Amino acid sequence: MNLHHKRLLTLSIYSLEGWIPSSAFLLQWAGPLFRYPLDRVQLVRHLKRMADEMPDLFIYKAIDLENELVIGHGKIGGIDYKNNCGTLCRIPIGPPQRRGKGLGVHLVKALLKIAFEQLALHRVDLYVFDFNNEAIRCYEASGFKKEGLLREARRFDNGYWSSYIMGILEHEWRDYSGISQAS
Ligand SMILES: CC(C)(COP(=O)(O)OP(=O)(O)OC[C@H]1O[C@@H](n2cnc3c(N)ncnc32)[C@H](O)[C@@H]1OP(=O)(O)O)[C@@H](O)C(=O)NCCC(=O)NCCS
């Protein structure tokens, strides 16, 4: 797997088609940022934020090196350069039949390496709905720990969904990955 900044907007947007079948899935994947159906206008507006001199987000696509196909996306967002914190979000592996084969863990570990080594962050966190068991397992298998439950924080249809906040600190990531301290 290789991670690239999304410079090729058309390719990146095209590759999301068919990955987001419902408004419930859009909320599960992206939180309340986008409206369903997700379209080119919303995505381009979002991607443009990376052009800032000190961008507070970096968006990646994951490419299967065997066939050059896009098999996932991931974002390090909410970057706070004062406190050296960031948030992982918008992580799908797709198309859906590629899920459950270890790619998600591979992608999250690659994003953490960028966050801690290239962006020199101290803390990375994420939010995940409490029913999204495969995502929670994926994040735990990448070294994240549950830090708390935000009860009924998102409204959907006639109900509310709860999210876990999960986090990992740089030294925990180094211990977990067997990577020694940078000099
Ligand atoms: C969440 C997601 C990115 C994980 O990627 P993935 O490639 O499917 O995950 P992996 O194959 O790396 O598996 C990660 C763990 O989840 C487990 N898992 C896979 N499918 C599962 C399922 N249906 N239920 C419970 N656990 C599951 C795996 O066994 C593995 O755990 P292990 O390390 O203990 O064996 C992927 O499922 C996805 O794209 N989901 C839809 C979008 C989404 O919800 N994104 C997360 C938003 S917060």
The ligand as a MOL file (V3000), in Angstrom:
LIG
                    3D

  0  0  0     0  0            999 V3000
M  V30 BEGIN CTAB
M  V30 COUNTS 48 50 0 0 0
M  V30 BEGIN ATOM
M  V30 1 C -13.5580 0.4460 9.3690 0
M  V30 2 C -12.7540 -0.0540 8.1810 0
M  V30 3 C -11.9270 1.0990 7.6170 0
M  V30 4 C -11.7880 -1.1480 8.6920 0
M  V30 5 O -11.0380 -1.6050 7.6020 0
M  V30 6 P -10.9670 -3.1870 7.2740 0
M  V30 7 O -9.9850 -3.3630 6.1840 0
M  V30 8 O -12.3330 -3.6990 7.0760 0
M  V30 9 O -10.4020 -3.7430 8.6780 0
M  V30 10 P -9.3240 -4.8680 8.8940 0
M  V30 11 O -9.5340 -5.9870 7.9180 0
M  V30 12 O -7.9670 -4.2370 8.9400 0
M  V30 13 O -9.7790 -5.4380 10.3100 0
M  V30 14 C -9.5860 -4.7200 11.4920 0
M  V30 15 C -10.1370 -5.5450 12.6580 0
M  V30 16 O -11.5600 -5.6010 12.5790 0
M  V30 17 C -11.9840 -6.9510 12.6300 0
M  V30 18 N -13.2040 -7.0350 11.8300 0
M  V30 19 C -13.3020 -7.0240 10.4720 0
M  V30 20 N -14.6320 -7.0950 10.1330 0
M  V30 21 C -15.3190 -7.1140 11.3090 0
M  V30 22 C -16.7050 -7.1480 11.6420 0
M  V30 23 N -17.6580 -7.1660 10.6870 0
M  V30 24 N -17.0680 -7.1400 12.9670 0
M  V30 25 C -16.1160 -7.0880 13.9410 0
M  V30 26 N -14.7840 -7.0400 13.6850 0
M  V30 27 C -14.4090 -7.0530 12.3800 0
M  V30 28 C -10.8280 -7.7380 12.0770 0
M  V30 29 O -10.8640 -9.0900 12.5240 0
M  V30 30 C -9.6700 -6.9830 12.6750 0
M  V30 31 O -9.5330 -7.3090 14.0320 0
M  V30 32 P -8.2970 -8.1650 14.5680 0
M  V30 33 O -7.0880 -7.3300 14.3020 0
M  V30 34 O -8.5970 -8.3680 15.9920 0
M  V30 35 O -8.3270 -9.4290 13.7420 0
M  V30 36 C -13.6750 -0.6640 7.0770 0
M  V30 37 O -14.4070 -1.7280 7.6260 0
M  V30 38 C -14.6050 0.3450 6.4340 0
M  V30 39 O -14.2720 0.9460 5.4230 0
M  V30 40 N -15.8280 0.5210 7.0090 0
M  V30 41 C -16.8120 1.4370 6.4470 0
M  V30 42 C -16.4420 2.9170 6.6720 0
M  V30 43 C -16.2890 3.2260 8.1520 0
M  V30 44 O -17.1640 2.9330 8.9560 0
M  V30 45 N -15.1530 3.8410 8.4840 0
M  V30 46 C -14.8200 4.1870 9.8600 0
M  V30 47 C -15.3830 5.5150 10.2360 0
M  V30 48 S -14.9230 5.9370 11.9200 0
M  V30 END ATOM
M  V30 BEGIN BOND
M  V30 1 1 1 2
M  V30 2 1 2 3
M  V30 3 1 2 4
M  V30 4 1 2 36
M  V30 5 1 4 5
M  V30 6 1 5 6
M  V30 7 2 6 7
M  V30 8 1 6 8
M  V30 9 1 6 9
M  V30 10 1 9 10
M  V30 11 2 10 11
M  V30 12 1 10 12
M  V30 13 1 10 13
M  V30 14 1 13 14
M  V30 15 1 14 15
M  V30 16 1 15 16
M  V30 17 1 15 30
M  V30 18 1 16 17
M  V30 19 1 17 18
M  V30 20 1 17 28
M  V30 21 1 18 19
M  V30 22 1 18 27
M  V30 23 2 19 20
M  V30 24 1 20 21
M  V30 25 1 21 22
M  V30 26 2 21 27
M  V30 27 1 22 23
M  V30 28 2 22 24
M  V30 29 1 24 25
M  V30 30 2 25 26
M  V30 31 1 26 27
M  V30 32 1 28 29
M  V30 33 1 28 30
M  V30 34 1 30 31
M  V30 35 1 31 32
M  V30 36 2 32 33
M  V30 37 1 32 34
M  V30 38 1 32 35
M  V30 39 1 36 37
M  V30 40 1 36 38
M  V30 41 2 38 39
M  V30 42 1 38 40
M  V30 43 1 40 41
M  V30 44 1 41 42
M  V30 45 1 42 43
M  V30 46 2 43 44
M  V30 47 1 43 45
M  V30 48 1 45 46
M  V30 49 1 46 47
M  V30 50 1 47 48
M  V30 END BOND
M  V30 END CTAB
M  END
